[in-house]
Amino acid sequence: MSVLKIKRVRENAQLPQRATDGSAGFDLRACIEEPLVIQPGEMGKLPTGLAIELADNNQVALIVARSSMGVKHGVIPANAVGVIDSDYRGEVCVFLQNHGQQAYTIQPQDRVAQMLIVPVLLPQIEEVSELSDTVRGEGGFGSTGK
């Protein structure tokens, strides 16, 4: 089992937790002193108060949306998926974009995103003049049917 080392960089930071035994991600909380309102079309930066150290260079932490915020309110990470590289040691922050029609208020210690720890494949790059053929070939969006 690998270990995720976590350092609190703000006094009131809460360690990430999984909501259930079957949860793939660790909930990240807003380490803020007062509520933050994100207006429609705007972005808010939310510190977590945490810095992490992944077990090795073959892991990455991905910051993804909490489905309840995204589906119910249109509030999702601004860059779709945040990437925390294995050599980053600064504070993990969540940037949320409000795509909804209403202002959305984040309260101190609200769960604002999930952090997934996933393996990274680092293949050697090889430039070629041709790629192998497949049934789909170069068929793009919608090419495999409805």
N, C-alpha and C positions, 0 to 999 in steps of 0.2 A: 504494500500500500504506500502510495506517495504521500508526502506531507506538503501542505500549503502553509507557508509561514506568513503571519500577518502581524503588522506593527500598527498600533494606534498612533496617528499623528495629530489627532485632536482628542481632547480629554473626554468628550461625551460620545465618542464613536462607539458603535455597537458592532460586534463581530458578525460576519455573515452567517446565516442559518438556512438550512433546508426546512421547508414547511412540513414535509412529510418524508417518510422513508423512501418513497418512490420519486421524490423531486430530483430532477437532473441538475437544477441550478440552486445556487445559494442566493438568498434574498439580500440585496444591498439597501441600506437605509440612508435617508438624507440626514447628513450631519450638519444641520442648520440651527440657528438660534431662534429664528422667528419664521412665520409662514412666508412662502414665496409664491406669488401669483404669476402664472405663465398665461399671457393673453393669447387668443387665437392668432396663429401665424408667427408667434414669437418662440424664442428658445430660452431655456433657463439652465444655468450651470449649478449642479448640486454636488458638493463635496461629500464623500463617504466617511472621511476621517481616517481612512485606512490606506496603508501601503502593503504590497504583497511581494512575496518571493516564491516563484514557482520552483518545483523540484528540479527541473533541468531545462535545457534549450529545446527539448522535444515536446514542450507544452505551451499552450497559450490560454489566457483568460479572455473569454468573450463576454461582453456586456450586451445583454439582449433585453427586450421589452418584457414587462409583466403583462400578460395577455389582458387582464382586467382593465388596465389603464389604456392599452391600445385599442381594444375592441369597444369598450364602453365610452371612452372619452377622447380617443384620437391622440393620446399623448404617448409618444414613442421616442426611443433614442434618436437624436438628430442625425447621426451618421449611420442609421439602421443597425449596425452592429459595431460596438466598440472593441478594439483590439488592444489588449494589454500584453506586450511582448515580454518574454522571459527575462530580459535584462533591464526592464523598467522598474525603478524603485521609488518613484514619486507617488503622491496621493492619487488614488483612483477617484475620478470624478465622473458623474453621469450628466450628459448634456441631453436634455429632453426638449423635443419640439412639439408644440401644440397644434395639431392638424384639425382639431375640433372647432366647433362654432361658439363654444363658451370658454370663459376664463377657467383655468384649472389651478387649484390651490394645493401646494405641497406643504404639509405640516412637518415640524421637526420630528425626525425619526420615522417618517412614513417610509414604507418599502417602495423604492422607485425603479428598480431594475433587478435583473437576475444575472449572476455571474456563473458561466459555465467554464470548467477547466477541461480542455480537450487536447488530444495529441496532435502534433504537427508533423507532417511528412515533408522532408527536405530533399527531394530528388535532385540528382545531378541534371543540369540543363544540357540538352543535345539538340542543336539545330539540324533539321533535315529538309530535304527538298520535296518529299512526299510523305503523306500520312496514310495509314492503312484505310481500306474501304470498309464502310458499314452499310446496312440497309438504309438507314436514315440519310447518310451522306451529309450534305451541307444544308439539309432542310432545317429551317429556323422555326420561329414562333408559330405554333399551330400546325406544324407539318405532320404531327403524329395523330391528328384528329381532335375531336372535341372531348 
